[in-house]
Amino acid sequence: MRKHIVVAVLAVALLVPGAIAAEEFKIDPAHSSANFAVKHLLVSTVRGRFADLSGTIHLDENDIAKSWVTAVVKAASINTDNDRRDNHLRSADFFDVAKYPEIRFQSTRIEKRGEQYVAIGNLTIKDVTKQIEVPFTFVTADARGKKRMGVEAATKIDRYDYHIEYDKTGTTVGKEVKIELNLAAAAEPSAAAGAGK
């Protein structure tokens, strides 16, 4: 009886590609970065990053529409290589990290547009959640005995949309913020195909 069950399971796995194509990857913060750039005094560009990020990427290579991603950034981990500026960015003038410690992104769908992919989802900063689109590319490879994934993504947001309204003239700090993500992730050994969000 047990032999028949095993055979049946293998048959289903072979007949249904999605059953073996979906994998979950955990973002590796040591090899990932969440970077941003914003204009300062209309002429220079300040660049920074968030050092503490985590998340999960559920990848179904047979049907990309079944893929999803969730990511969390600790707002207090902001770093622009200037302690005074970083403390100001952590204050209520900007991210108010004591009240809103996390920045979150949760995709609602993934689309393929030509040769590029787009993650559409909800970005939450402070007390605001808005839908954004994040174009991205990805690669997967087997390395050091584990399947790994690399993601490169970039988008732009208006900081005023998220109640980060310090200097509403936009002359000291620009309103448009460019975001660039470089993510490395490793497959979870226990990830179940088709797992829910």
NUBA-136075 format. One record per residue: residue in one letter; x negated, y negated, z negated of N, C-alpha, C in turn; residue number from 1. Coordinates in steps of 0.2 Angstrom, whole numbers. Layout:
<atoms>
+------+-------+-------+-------+-------+-------+-------+-------+-------+-------+-----+
| code |  n.c1 |  n.c2 |  n.c3 | ca.c1 | ca.c2 | ca.c3 |  c.c1 |  c.c2 |  c.c3 | pos |
+------+-------+-------+-------+-------+-------+-------+-------+-------+-------+-----+
|    a |     X |     Y |     Z |     X |     Y |     Z |     X |     Y |     Z | NUM |
...
+------+-------+-------+-------+-------+-------+-------+-------+-------+-------+-----+
</atoms>
This chain:
<atoms>
+------+-------+-------+-------+-------+-------+-------+-------+-------+-------+-----+
| code |  n.c1 |  n.c2 |  n.c3 | ca.c1 | ca.c2 | ca.c3 |  c.c1 |  c.c2 |  c.c3 | pos |
+------+-------+-------+-------+-------+-------+-------+-------+-------+-------+-----+
|    m |    -4 |     6 |     0 |     0 |     0 |     0 |    -4 |    -6 |     0 |   1 |
|    r |   -10 |    -6 |    -4 |   -14 |   -12 |    -5 |   -17 |   -13 |     2 |   2 |
|    k |   -19 |    -8 |     6 |   -23 |    -9 |    12 |   -18 |   -12 |    17 |   3 |
|    h |   -12 |   -10 |    17 |    -7 |   -13 |    21 |    -6 |   -21 |    20 |   4 |
|    i |    -6 |   -23 |    13 |    -6 |   -30 |    12 |   -12 |   -34 |    14 |   5 |
|    v |   -18 |   -31 |    13 |   -24 |   -34 |    16 |   -23 |   -35 |    23 |   6 |
|    v |   -21 |   -30 |    27 |   -21 |   -31 |    34 |   -16 |   -36 |    36 |   7 |
|    a |   -10 |   -36 |    33 |    -5 |   -41 |    34 |    -8 |   -48 |    33 |   8 |
|    v |   -11 |   -49 |    27 |   -14 |   -56 |    26 |   -19 |   -58 |    31 |   9 |
|    l |   -23 |   -53 |    33 |   -28 |   -55 |    39 |   -25 |   -57 |    45 |  10 |
|    a |   -20 |   -53 |    47 |   -16 |   -54 |    53 |   -13 |   -61 |    53 |  11 |
|    v |   -10 |   -63 |    47 |    -7 |   -70 |    47 |   -13 |   -75 |    48 |  12 |
|    a |   -18 |   -74 |    45 |   -24 |   -79 |    45 |   -26 |   -80 |    52 |  13 |
|    l |   -26 |   -74 |    56 |   -29 |   -75 |    63 |   -24 |   -78 |    67 |  14 |
|    l |   -17 |   -77 |    66 |   -12 |   -79 |    70 |   -10 |   -86 |    69 |  15 |
|    v |   -12 |   -89 |    63 |   -10 |   -96 |    61 |   -16 |   -99 |    60 |  16 |
|    p |   -19 |  -103 |    65 |   -26 |  -106 |    64 |   -26 |  -111 |    58 |  17 |
|    g |   -20 |  -115 |    57 |   -20 |  -120 |    51 |   -22 |  -116 |    45 |  18 |
|    a |   -20 |  -110 |    44 |   -21 |  -106 |    38 |   -28 |  -106 |    36 |  19 |
|    i |   -33 |  -107 |    40 |   -40 |  -106 |    39 |   -44 |  -112 |    41 |  20 |
|    a |   -40 |  -117 |    44 |   -44 |  -123 |    46 |   -44 |  -129 |    41 |  21 |
|    a |   -40 |  -129 |    36 |   -39 |  -134 |    31 |   -44 |  -133 |    26 |  22 |
|    e |   -48 |  -138 |    24 |   -53 |  -138 |    18 |   -52 |  -144 |    15 |  23 |
|    e |   -54 |  -144 |     8 |   -54 |  -150 |     4 |   -62 |  -151 |     2 |  24 |
|    f |   -63 |  -158 |     3 |   -70 |  -160 |     2 |   -70 |  -165 |    -4 |  25 |
|    k |   -75 |  -165 |    -9 |   -75 |  -170 |   -14 |   -81 |  -175 |   -12 |  26 |
|    i |   -79 |  -181 |   -13 |   -84 |  -186 |   -11 |   -89 |  -186 |   -16 |  27 |
|    d |   -96 |  -187 |   -13 |  -102 |  -186 |   -17 |  -104 |  -194 |   -18 |  28 |
|    p |  -103 |  -196 |   -24 |  -105 |  -203 |   -25 |  -112 |  -205 |   -25 |  29 |
|    a |  -116 |  -200 |   -26 |  -123 |  -201 |   -26 |  -126 |  -202 |   -18 |  30 |
|    h |  -122 |  -200 |   -14 |  -124 |  -201 |    -7 |  -118 |  -205 |    -3 |  31 |
|    s |  -114 |  -209 |    -6 |  -109 |  -212 |    -3 |  -109 |  -220 |    -5 |  32 |
|    s |  -106 |  -224 |    -1 |  -106 |  -231 |    -3 |  -100 |  -235 |     0 |  33 |
|    a |   -98 |  -239 |    -5 |   -92 |  -243 |    -3 |   -94 |  -251 |    -3 |  34 |
|    n |   -96 |  -253 |     3 |   -99 |  -260 |     4 |   -94 |  -265 |     6 |  35 |
|    f |   -96 |  -271 |     5 |   -91 |  -277 |     7 |   -96 |  -283 |     9 |  36 |
|    a |   -93 |  -287 |    13 |   -96 |  -294 |    15 |   -91 |  -299 |    15 |  37 |
|    v |   -93 |  -305 |    12 |   -88 |  -311 |    12 |   -93 |  -317 |    13 |  38 |
|    k |   -90 |  -322 |    17 |   -93 |  -328 |    18 |   -94 |  -332 |    12 |  39 |
|    h |   -99 |  -336 |    11 |  -101 |  -340 |     5 |  -102 |  -347 |     8 |  40 |
|    l |   -99 |  -352 |     5 |  -100 |  -359 |     7 |  -100 |  -360 |    15 |  41 |
|    l |   -96 |  -356 |    18 |   -95 |  -356 |    26 |  -100 |  -354 |    30 |  42 |
|    v |  -106 |  -353 |    27 |  -112 |  -352 |    31 |  -116 |  -346 |    30 |  43 |
|    s |  -116 |  -344 |    24 |  -120 |  -338 |    22 |  -115 |  -332 |    21 |  44 |
|    t |  -118 |  -326 |    21 |  -114 |  -320 |    19 |  -116 |  -316 |    13 |  45 |
|    v |  -112 |  -315 |     8 |  -114 |  -312 |     2 |  -112 |  -304 |     3 |  46 |
|    r |  -116 |  -300 |     2 |  -115 |  -293 |     3 |  -115 |  -289 |    -4 |  47 |
|    g |  -111 |  -285 |    -5 |  -111 |  -281 |   -11 |  -108 |  -274 |   -10 |  48 |
|    r |  -108 |  -270 |   -16 |  -105 |  -264 |   -16 |  -102 |  -262 |   -22 |  49 |
|    f |   -99 |  -256 |   -22 |   -96 |  -253 |   -28 |  -100 |  -247 |   -29 |  50 |
|    a |  -103 |  -246 |   -35 |  -107 |  -240 |   -36 |  -103 |  -234 |   -38 |  51 |
|    d |   -97 |  -235 |   -41 |   -94 |  -229 |   -44 |   -88 |  -228 |   -40 |  52 |
|    l |   -88 |  -223 |   -36 |   -82 |  -221 |   -32 |   -81 |  -213 |   -32 |  53 |
|    s |   -75 |  -211 |   -31 |   -74 |  -204 |   -31 |   -68 |  -203 |   -26 |  54 |
|    g |   -66 |  -196 |   -25 |   -60 |  -195 |   -21 |   -61 |  -188 |   -18 |  55 |
|    t |   -55 |  -187 |   -14 |   -54 |  -180 |   -11 |   -52 |  -181 |    -3 |  56 |
|    i |   -55 |  -178 |     1 |   -53 |  -178 |     8 |   -51 |  -171 |    10 |  57 |
|    h |   -45 |  -171 |    12 |   -41 |  -164 |    14 |   -42 |  -164 |    22 |  58 |
|    l |   -46 |  -160 |    25 |   -47 |  -160 |    32 |   -44 |  -154 |    35 |  59 |
|    d |   -39 |  -155 |    40 |   -36 |  -150 |    44 |   -39 |  -151 |    51 |  60 |
|    e |   -44 |  -148 |    54 |   -47 |  -149 |    60 |   -42 |  -147 |    66 |  61 |
|    n |   -38 |  -142 |    64 |   -33 |  -140 |    70 |   -27 |  -145 |    71 |  62 |
|    d |   -25 |  -148 |    65 |   -20 |  -153 |    66 |   -22 |  -159 |    61 |  63 |
|    i |   -25 |  -164 |    64 |   -28 |  -170 |    60 |   -22 |  -173 |    57 |  64 |
|    a |   -16 |  -173 |    59 |   -10 |  -176 |    56 |    -9 |  -173 |    49 |  65 |
|    k |   -11 |  -167 |    48 |   -10 |  -164 |    41 |   -16 |  -166 |    36 |  66 |
|    s |   -21 |  -170 |    39 |   -26 |  -172 |    34 |   -24 |  -178 |    30 |  67 |
|    w |   -28 |  -179 |    24 |   -26 |  -185 |    20 |   -33 |  -186 |    16 |  68 |
|    v |   -33 |  -192 |    13 |   -38 |  -194 |     9 |   -36 |  -198 |     3 |  69 |
|    t |   -39 |  -197 |    -3 |   -37 |  -202 |    -8 |   -44 |  -204 |   -11 |  70 |
|    a |   -45 |  -210 |   -13 |   -51 |  -213 |   -15 |   -50 |  -218 |   -21 |  71 |
|    v |   -55 |  -218 |   -26 |   -54 |  -222 |   -31 |   -61 |  -225 |   -33 |  72 |
|    v |   -61 |  -232 |   -33 |   -67 |  -236 |   -35 |   -66 |  -239 |   -42 |  73 |
|    k |   -71 |  -239 |   -46 |   -71 |  -242 |   -52 |   -73 |  -249 |   -51 |  74 |
|    a |   -68 |  -254 |   -52 |   -70 |  -261 |   -50 |   -75 |  -264 |   -54 |  75 |
|    a |   -77 |  -262 |   -60 |   -82 |  -265 |   -64 |   -89 |  -263 |   -61 |  76 |
|    s |   -89 |  -258 |   -57 |   -96 |  -256 |   -54 |   -98 |  -260 |   -48 |  77 |
|    i |   -95 |  -266 |   -47 |   -97 |  -271 |   -42 |  -104 |  -273 |   -43 |  78 |
|    n |  -107 |  -274 |   -38 |  -115 |  -276 |   -38 |  -116 |  -280 |   -32 |  79 |
|    t |  -118 |  -286 |   -33 |  -121 |  -290 |   -27 |  -128 |  -292 |   -29 |  80 |
|    d |  -131 |  -289 |   -33 |  -138 |  -290 |   -35 |  -139 |  -297 |   -38 |  81 |
|    n |  -134 |  -300 |   -42 |  -134 |  -306 |   -45 |  -129 |  -305 |   -51 |  82 |
|    d |  -132 |  -304 |   -57 |  -129 |  -303 |   -63 |  -123 |  -308 |   -65 |  83 |
|    r |  -125 |  -315 |   -64 |  -120 |  -320 |   -66 |  -114 |  -320 |   -61 |  84 |
|    r |  -116 |  -319 |   -54 |  -110 |  -318 |   -50 |  -106 |  -312 |   -51 |  85 |
|    d |  -109 |  -306 |   -52 |  -106 |  -300 |   -54 |  -101 |  -301 |   -60 |  86 |
|    n |  -103 |  -304 |   -65 |   -99 |  -305 |   -71 |   -93 |  -309 |   -69 |  87 |
|    h |   -94 |  -314 |   -65 |   -88 |  -319 |   -62 |   -84 |  -314 |   -58 |  88 |
|    l |   -86 |  -310 |   -54 |   -82 |  -306 |   -50 |   -78 |  -301 |   -54 |  89 |
|    r |   -80 |  -299 |   -60 |   -77 |  -295 |   -64 |   -71 |  -298 |   -68 |  90 |
|    s |   -72 |  -305 |   -69 |   -67 |  -309 |   -73 |   -60 |  -310 |   -69 |  91 |
|    a |   -56 |  -313 |   -73 |   -49 |  -314 |   -71 |   -49 |  -318 |   -64 |  92 |
|    d |   -54 |  -322 |   -63 |   -54 |  -326 |   -57 |   -54 |  -322 |   -51 |  93 |
|    f |   -57 |  -315 |   -51 |   -57 |  -311 |   -46 |   -54 |  -304 |   -47 |  94 |
|    f |   -57 |  -299 |   -49 |   -54 |  -292 |   -50 |   -51 |  -291 |   -56 |  95 |
|    d |   -53 |  -295 |   -62 |   -50 |  -294 |   -68 |   -50 |  -287 |   -70 |  96 |
|    v |   -56 |  -284 |   -71 |   -57 |  -277 |   -72 |   -55 |  -275 |   -78 |  97 |
|    a |   -54 |  -279 |   -83 |   -52 |  -277 |   -90 |   -44 |  -275 |   -89 |  98 |
|    k |   -41 |  -278 |   -85 |   -34 |  -277 |   -84 |   -32 |  -272 |   -78 |  99 |
|    y |   -37 |  -272 |   -73 |   -36 |  -268 |   -67 |   -42 |  -264 |   -66 | 100 |
|    p |   -44 |  -259 |   -69 |   -50 |  -256 |   -69 |   -52 |  -252 |   -62 | 101 |
|    e |   -46 |  -250 |   -59 |   -47 |  -246 |   -53 |   -45 |  -249 |   -46 | 102 |
|    i |   -48 |  -248 |   -41 |   -46 |  -249 |   -34 |   -44 |  -243 |   -31 | 103 |
|    r |   -38 |  -242 |   -28 |   -36 |  -235 |   -25 |   -34 |  -236 |   -18 | 104 |
|    f |   -36 |  -230 |   -14 |   -33 |  -230 |    -7 |   -30 |  -223 |    -7 | 105 |
|    q |   -24 |  -222 |    -4 |   -21 |  -216 |    -3 |   -18 |  -216 |     4 | 106 |
|    s |   -20 |  -211 |     8 |   -18 |  -211 |    15 |   -10 |  -209 |    15 | 107 |
|    t |    -7 |  -211 |    20 |     0 |  -208 |    21 |     1 |  -204 |    27 | 108 |
|    r |    -4 |  -206 |    32 |    -5 |  -202 |    38 |   -11 |  -203 |    41 | 109 |
|    i |   -14 |  -199 |    45 |   -20 |  -199 |    49 |   -18 |  -199 |    57 | 110 |
|    e |   -20 |  -203 |    61 |   -19 |  -203 |    68 |   -25 |  -203 |    72 | 111 |
|    k |   -25 |  -199 |    78 |   -31 |  -199 |    82 |   -29 |  -204 |    88 | 112 |
|    r |   -33 |  -209 |    89 |   -32 |  -214 |    94 |   -38 |  -214 |    99 | 113 |
|    g |   -37 |  -211 |   105 |   -43 |  -210 |   109 |   -48 |  -205 |   106 | 114 |
|    e |   -54 |  -208 |   105 |   -60 |  -204 |   102 |   -61 |  -206 |    95 | 115 |
|    q |   -56 |  -210 |    92 |   -57 |  -213 |    86 |   -51 |  -210 |    81 | 116 |
|    y |   -52 |  -210 |    75 |   -47 |  -208 |    70 |   -45 |  -214 |    66 | 117 |
|    v |   -39 |  -215 |    64 |   -37 |  -220 |    59 |   -33 |  -217 |    53 | 118 |
|    a |   -35 |  -219 |    47 |   -31 |  -218 |    41 |   -27 |  -223 |    40 | 119 |
|    i |   -20 |  -222 |    39 |   -15 |  -227 |    37 |   -13 |  -225 |    30 | 120 |
|    g |   -14 |  -230 |    26 |   -12 |  -229 |    19 |   -11 |  -235 |    15 | 121 |
|    n |   -11 |  -234 |     8 |    -9 |  -239 |     3 |   -16 |  -241 |     0 | 122 |
|    l |   -18 |  -247 |     0 |   -23 |  -250 |    -4 |   -21 |  -253 |   -10 | 123 |
|    t |   -23 |  -252 |   -16 |   -21 |  -255 |   -22 |   -26 |  -259 |   -25 | 124 |
|    i |   -26 |  -265 |   -25 |   -31 |  -269 |   -29 |   -27 |  -274 |   -34 | 125 |
|    k |   -29 |  -274 |   -40 |   -25 |  -277 |   -45 |   -18 |  -275 |   -45 | 126 |
|    d |   -13 |  -279 |   -45 |    -6 |  -278 |   -46 |    -3 |  -277 |   -39 | 127 |
|    v |    -7 |  -277 |   -34 |    -4 |  -277 |   -27 |    -6 |  -270 |   -23 | 128 |
|    t |    -1 |  -267 |   -20 |    -2 |  -262 |   -15 |     1 |  -264 |    -8 | 129 |
|    k |    -4 |  -263 |    -3 |    -2 |  -265 |     4 |    -4 |  -259 |     8 | 130 |
|    q |    -1 |  -258 |    14 |    -3 |  -254 |    19 |    -8 |  -257 |    23 | 131 |
|    i |   -13 |  -253 |    24 |   -19 |  -255 |    29 |   -20 |  -249 |    33 | 132 |
|    e |   -24 |  -251 |    39 |   -27 |  -246 |    43 |   -34 |  -246 |    43 | 133 |
|    v |   -37 |  -240 |    42 |   -44 |  -239 |    42 |   -47 |  -235 |    47 | 134 |
|    p |   -50 |  -238 |    53 |   -53 |  -233 |    58 |   -59 |  -230 |    55 | 135 |
|    f |   -60 |  -224 |    58 |   -66 |  -220 |    55 |   -68 |  -215 |    60 | 136 |
|    t |   -74 |  -212 |    59 |   -77 |  -206 |    63 |   -79 |  -202 |    57 | 137 |
|    f |   -80 |  -195 |    59 |   -82 |  -190 |    54 |   -86 |  -185 |    58 | 138 |
|    v |   -90 |  -182 |    54 |   -94 |  -176 |    57 |   -94 |  -171 |    51 | 139 |
|    t |   -94 |  -164 |    53 |   -95 |  -159 |    48 |  -101 |  -154 |    50 | 140 |
|    a |  -104 |  -152 |    45 |  -110 |  -147 |    46 |  -111 |  -143 |    40 | 141 |
|    d |  -114 |  -137 |    41 |  -116 |  -133 |    36 |  -123 |  -134 |    34 | 142 |
|    a |  -124 |  -136 |    28 |  -131 |  -138 |    25 |  -132 |  -135 |    18 | 143 |
|    r |  -137 |  -132 |    17 |  -139 |  -130 |    10 |  -133 |  -125 |     7 | 144 |
|    g |  -131 |  -121 |    12 |  -126 |  -116 |    10 |  -119 |  -118 |     8 | 145 |
|    k |  -117 |  -125 |    10 |  -111 |  -127 |     9 |  -109 |  -132 |    15 | 146 |
|    k |  -102 |  -132 |    17 |  -100 |  -136 |    22 |   -99 |  -143 |    19 | 147 |
|    r |  -102 |  -148 |    23 |  -102 |  -155 |    21 |   -99 |  -159 |    27 | 148 |
|    m |   -97 |  -165 |    25 |   -93 |  -170 |    29 |   -96 |  -177 |    28 | 149 |
|    g |   -97 |  -180 |    34 |   -99 |  -187 |    33 |   -94 |  -191 |    37 | 150 |
|    v |   -92 |  -197 |    34 |   -87 |  -202 |    36 |   -90 |  -209 |    36 | 151 |
|    e |   -89 |  -212 |    42 |   -90 |  -219 |    43 |   -84 |  -223 |    44 | 152 |
|    a |   -83 |  -228 |    41 |   -76 |  -232 |    42 |   -77 |  -239 |    40 | 153 |
|    a |   -73 |  -243 |    43 |   -74 |  -251 |    42 |   -67 |  -254 |    43 | 154 |
|    t |   -65 |  -259 |    40 |   -59 |  -263 |    40 |   -60 |  -270 |    37 | 155 |
|    k |   -55 |  -274 |    38 |   -55 |  -280 |    35 |   -49 |  -281 |    31 | 156 |
|    i |   -49 |  -285 |    25 |   -43 |  -287 |    22 |   -43 |  -295 |    20 | 157 |
|    d |   -38 |  -297 |    19 |   -37 |  -304 |    16 |   -37 |  -304 |     9 | 158 |
|    r |   -41 |  -307 |     5 |   -42 |  -306 |    -2 |   -36 |  -309 |    -6 | 159 |
|    y |   -33 |  -315 |    -2 |   -27 |  -318 |    -5 |   -21 |  -313 |    -6 | 160 |
|    d |   -21 |  -308 |    -1 |   -15 |  -303 |    -1 |   -15 |  -299 |    -8 | 161 |
|    y |   -21 |  -299 |   -11 |   -22 |  -295 |   -17 |   -22 |  -299 |   -23 | 162 |
|    h |   -20 |  -305 |   -23 |   -20 |  -310 |   -29 |   -27 |  -311 |   -31 | 163 |
|    i |   -32 |  -311 |   -27 |   -39 |  -313 |   -28 |   -39 |  -320 |   -25 | 164 |
|    e |   -37 |  -325 |   -28 |   -36 |  -331 |   -25 |   -40 |  -337 |   -28 | 165 |
|    y |   -46 |  -335 |   -31 |   -51 |  -340 |   -33 |   -53 |  -344 |   -27 | 166 |
|    d |   -53 |  -351 |   -27 |   -55 |  -355 |   -22 |   -50 |  -354 |   -16 | 167 |
|    k |   -44 |  -357 |   -16 |   -39 |  -356 |   -11 |   -41 |  -360 |    -5 | 168 |
|    t |   -46 |  -365 |    -5 |   -48 |  -368 |     1 |   -52 |  -364 |     5 | 169 |
|    g |   -55 |  -358 |     2 |   -59 |  -354 |     6 |   -66 |  -357 |     8 | 170 |
|    t |   -68 |  -362 |     5 |   -74 |  -365 |     7 |   -80 |  -363 |     3 | 171 |
|    t |   -78 |  -361 |    -3 |   -84 |  -358 |    -8 |   -84 |  -350 |    -6 | 172 |
|    v |   -78 |  -347 |    -6 |   -78 |  -340 |    -5 |   -73 |  -338 |     1 | 173 |
|    g |   -75 |  -335 |     6 |   -71 |  -334 |    12 |   -65 |  -330 |    10 | 174 |
|    k |   -59 |  -330 |    14 |   -54 |  -326 |    12 |   -54 |  -319 |    15 | 175 |
|    e |   -57 |  -319 |    21 |   -58 |  -312 |    24 |   -64 |  -308 |    21 | 176 |
|    v |   -62 |  -302 |    19 |   -67 |  -298 |    17 |   -68 |  -292 |    21 | 177 |
|    k |   -74 |  -291 |    24 |   -76 |  -285 |    28 |   -78 |  -279 |    23 | 178 |
|    i |   -75 |  -273 |    25 |   -76 |  -267 |    21 |   -79 |  -262 |    25 | 179 |
|    e |   -85 |  -259 |    22 |   -88 |  -253 |    26 |   -89 |  -247 |    21 | 180 |
|    l |   -87 |  -242 |    24 |   -88 |  -236 |    20 |   -92 |  -231 |    23 | 181 |
|    n |   -97 |  -228 |    19 |  -101 |  -222 |    22 |  -101 |  -217 |    16 | 182 |
|    l |   -97 |  -212 |    18 |   -95 |  -206 |    13 |   -99 |  -200 |    15 | 183 |
|    a |  -101 |  -197 |    10 |  -103 |  -190 |    11 |   -99 |  -185 |     6 | 184 |
|    a |   -97 |  -180 |     8 |   -93 |  -175 |     4 |   -94 |  -168 |     5 | 185 |
|    a |   -93 |  -164 |     0 |   -95 |  -157 |     0 |   -88 |  -153 |    -1 | 186 |
|    a |   -88 |  -147 |     3 |   -82 |  -143 |     3 |   -81 |  -140 |    -4 | 187 |
|    e |   -75 |  -140 |    -7 |   -74 |  -136 |   -13 |   -73 |  -129 |   -12 | 188 |
|    p |   -77 |  -125 |   -15 |   -76 |  -117 |   -14 |   -69 |  -115 |   -15 | 189 |
|    s |   -66 |  -118 |   -20 |   -59 |  -115 |   -22 |   -53 |  -119 |   -18 | 190 |
|    a |   -55 |  -123 |   -13 |   -50 |  -127 |   -10 |   -45 |  -122 |    -6 | 191 |
|    a |   -39 |  -123 |    -7 |   -34 |  -119 |    -4 |   -31 |  -122 |     3 | 192 |
|    a |   -31 |  -118 |     8 |   -29 |  -121 |    14 |   -22 |  -123 |    13 | 193 |
|    g |   -20 |  -129 |    16 |   -13 |  -132 |    16 |   -11 |  -135 |     9 | 194 |
|    a |   -16 |  -136 |     5 |   -14 |  -139 |    -2 |   -11 |  -145 |    -1 | 195 |
|    g |    -6 |  -147 |    -6 |    -3 |  -153 |    -5 |    -7 |  -159 |    -8 | 196 |
|    k |    -4 |  -165 |    -7 |    -8 |  -171 |   -10 |    -8 |  -171 |   -17 | 197 |
+------+-------+-------+-------+-------+-------+-------+-------+-------+-------+-----+
</atoms>
